[in-house]
């Protein structure tokens, strides 16, 4: 992402008194009607993403055995990411009022279409929302391939040590492997019992893999099939990773004793931009508002932003907002700084 399964990816703010900081903000947001469902928006968004998916695969079969399929691979990489962003909203119960339709649609989007376990990702993402950027409790900053805490950078050897010393430069190249990592992590979760419906999710993943590989092998030559798989999965990983990287990387790591509002605001970063940015990042550019109100429909986040920003200013709580390029630069700079002790350790040998 110690494991807690919840019915929705929604952190539980601590019980607050009527006059607490978060309670006051929550009342303002509710008074504006910003927690209400937006069925027309999601009907349109789901329709567009579905048409992209069907259109991409229709083009794939019509084009046939051709190197022009690399363009199709790039288009489907964008499509898979957009499906993943829809699955994110489904997990947060932004789309449907009740739990069951969201879970059904979420498993179809994640397992059957994208090829990753919905249950595994939901568990991981829930723990992230509960304790963003916490060194011990947030699975997104756990020391794995990349290191997000200085003390974890020391003592690494071999390939892991090399990656840690150069992780800022290797960040974007490593994103090309993200799609593979999602699949490997999904299989591990299905085997270790993390997922609540392992048989159902396993069947859906097998159907995804079988249909995907069969399409490539039937339509393309062996070399084209390999090239398509590599281009599609690599670009999918890069795009998906780039939608999440600006949100918390390089932001403060809390001790864990902060109140709910400050824990969510101080660890998150918003990205400035217009409607195109909203679409490209699936609304995750309003990360502060999303972390405070994870059940808020995506189109309402833009409307909530001025309310939250003004309220944070009144409280004196830092509200971080940058351009997209600046957010990546800050994240890469942080990665470089975290790897400094490892570089010094290696130089001293």
N, C-alpha and C positions, 0 to 999 in steps of 0.2 A: 514492500500500500502501500491474553492480550487481544484478541479478535472478538468483535461484537457485531452481530448481524442485526440490522434494523430493517424496518419495513420500507423505509425510504431514505435516500441520501439527504438527510436533514439533521444538522447538529441540534442538540437540545440545549438551549441557553439555560443557565442556572435560574432557579426561581428568583424573581426580582420583586422588590417592593414597588408600590404604585409610582413612586417618585424616582426610581432608578433611571440611569441615563438611557439604557436600551429601551426600557418600557415607555419612556416619553417619546423616543423616536418611533417606536413601533405604533404607538397611537396615531402619530402624525401620518405615517404611511398608510395605515388602515383607513383613516379619515379621508384620504385622497382616493381610496378605492384601488390601490395599486397591487393588492394581493388577489384581486378578482381574476378568474380564468379568462383567457383570450381565445375562445374556440375558433373564431374566424381566422385569426392569425395562424394558429397551428394547423388548421385545415389547409390553408394556402401553403404553408411551409412544408408540411408532409407531402402534399401533392407535388410540389416542385422537386423535392428530393427523390420522390418515387419516380417521377418522369425522367430525372437525370439518370437514375439507376437503370431503368428499363431502356432508355435511349442509348446509354453507353453500351450496354450488352447487345442491343439490336444492331448498333453500328459495328460492333465487334464481329458478329456473325455475317453481316452484309459485306464487310471489307474482306474477310477471309484471310488467306495466307499472304500477308504483305507486311513489309517493314513499317508501313504507315500505322500499323497497330500500336506503335510506340506512342503515337498521339492519343489513341484510345486509352492506353495504359495511364497516361498522365491525366486524362479527363476522369477516368474511374478512380484515380487516387484522390482527386478533389471530391468526387462523389462519396467515396467511402468515409472521408473525413467529415463531410456534412452529415452523413448518416450517424457517425459517432457522436456528433454534437447534438443531434436529435435524441439519441439514446441517453445522453447526459440530462437533457431536459425531462425525459420520461422518468429517469431514475429519481429526479427531484420532485416528481409528481406535479410538475407545472402544467402538464397537458390534460390529464384526466382527473376528475374529482375523486374517483375511487382507486383502490390499489390494484385490483386484478387487471383491468384493461392496460394500465401502464406497464405492469410486469410482462404481460403477453407481448405487447408492442415492443418493449425493451429487449426481450429475448430474441424476437424476430430481427430487430435492427442490429443488435450486437452479435449474437451467436450465428444467426443464419446469413446475414448480409455481410457483416464485417469480419467475422471469424474470431471473436474473442468472447470470453465468458462474461455475461451480464452480471451474474451473481458475484463473481470474483471482483470485478471492477467496482460494483456497488459497495461491497464491503470495504475495499481499499479507499474509495473516495469518501465514504462516510467517516472513516477514521481521520482522513485528511481534514475534512470540514470541522470535526470536533476539536482538533488541535493543530491548526495550520502552522507549518514551519517549526514545530516542536521537535527537537533533536531525537527524543526517545519515543514519541507517540505518533508523529506524522510519517506514514510510510513513504511519502513522496520525497522526503529528505533523508531516508535511511541510507547508510553507506553501502552502496552496491557498486555499479561500474563508476558512477560519478560520486564525488565526495562533497558534501555541503557543510561539514563541520571540520574545523582545523585539526582537532585531536584525532579524527578518524583518518587523516591523510598520512600519518606517520606509520612507519613499519611495513608499508606495502612493498612487495617485491614482484619481480617479473613483469608480466604484461599489465597487471593491475597497477603496479607502481609507475610504469611508464605513462599509463593513461592519467593517473592522478597528477603527475608532474606537468602534463600538457593538456589537461582537461578543457581548458578554455578554448584552445585551438581545435580540439577534437569534438567539441560539443555538437556542432551541426553535422559533421560526418557520422557521428554515432547515432544521430536521429534516423539515419537510413536503416538502422537495425531495430527501430522501435516496434514496427509491425511484427517482427519475429518474436521480440521479447513479450509482446502482448499474448501471442499464441502459446509460448512456452509457459508463461506465468499462469495462463488459463488452465493448461493441462495439469500443472502442479496443484492448482487449487482444487480441481476436480478430483484429484487423487488423494489429497490430504483432508478432505471433508469440509473445506471452507464454504463451499457452495451448498445452498439449501436443496436444490433440485439437480443433483449431479447427473442422473440418468437422462433427464430431458435435455439438459444443456449439452451433454456429451453427444446425444443423437443429433442435435442441431449443428454442432460443430463438425461432426462427421459429414453431414449432408452438405454443409458449406464447402468443406475441403474437397469432397468428391465431385461436386458440380463444378467448382472452380477449376480443378486440375483437369477434369474431363473436357471442359470447354477449350482449355489451352491446347491439350494434346490432340483433340479432334480437328480443330480449325487451323492450327499453326504447325509449321515445321518444328522439329525438336529444338533447333537453335533459336527460332523466333519465340517459342514457348518459354524457354529459359530467360531470354531477354525481356519478354513481356512481364514475367513474374518478378524479375529483379527491379525493373523500372517502376512497375506498379506498386510493389510493396515498399520500395525505398522512398518514393515520392509521397506515398501515403504516410509513412512514418515521419518524414520531415514536416509535412504540413500539419499533421496532428500534433506533433511535438511543439511546433511553433505557435499553436493556439493556446497551449498551456504554459509554455516557458515564461512569458512576460508577467505572469500573475503573482508569483511569490518569490521567484528566484532572486537572490540578492537583497531581499527584505529582511528585517530583524527576525531573530529567532527568540521566541518568548520563553520565559521561565516556567510558565504554566499557571501562575497565580493571578494573572490579569483578569479583569472582569470581561464578560462576553463581548461587549462592544469594542473595547480596546484590543482584545485578542484578535478579533476578526479584521479590524481596520488597519492596525499598525503592521500586520504581516502581509497585507495585500497591496497590490498596485493596479491602478486603472490605466488604460491606454486611451489617449485621445484619438478621435477620428470621427468620420461621418458614417453615413449609412453603409457604405462599402465595408468599412472596418467592422461594423456591427455584424454584417452578413459573413464576412470572412472568418471572424473569430467566434461566431455563434453567440454573441452577447457576452462572452467571457472578458471582453475589454472593460466591462463594468464589474470588475472582480470584487470590489469593496461592497457594493450593493448586493451582489449575488451571495457573498459570504454572510452578510447580515440577514438577508431574507432569501434563503436558497429555494423556497417554494414560489418565489415571485416569477410570473411569466416573463420570458426574455424581453418582449417589447416594452414592458413597464419599467425595466431597469434604467433606461434613458430618462424617464420621467422622474424616477426616484433620486437620480444622481444629485440634482441641485438641492434637494431637501437634505440629503445625507451630508453633502459637502458643507452646506451652511451650518448644519447642526454640529458637525465636528469642529468647525471654526469657532463656534460659540463655546464649545467645551475646551478648546485648546488642544484637540487631538489631531496629530499630523495626518493629513489626507494626501497620499501620494498619487500623482497623475503625471504621466509622461507621454511622449510620442512612442510609437512602436519601436523605432530604431533605438531610441534611448533606453527603452526597457531591456532590449537585447544586450545593449552595451553594458548596462549595469549588471545584468546577470553574468555576462562573460567576465567582467572585471572581478566580480565576487568569486567566481570559480578560479580565476587566476590567483587571487589573494589566498584562497583556502589551500591551493596547491603549493604555495611558497615554502612552507616548512618541509614538504616532501622534496622539493628541489634542493633546498639547503642540506637536508639529510643525505641526499644522493651525492651531492658535490663533496661532502665531507668524508665519504668513504675512501 
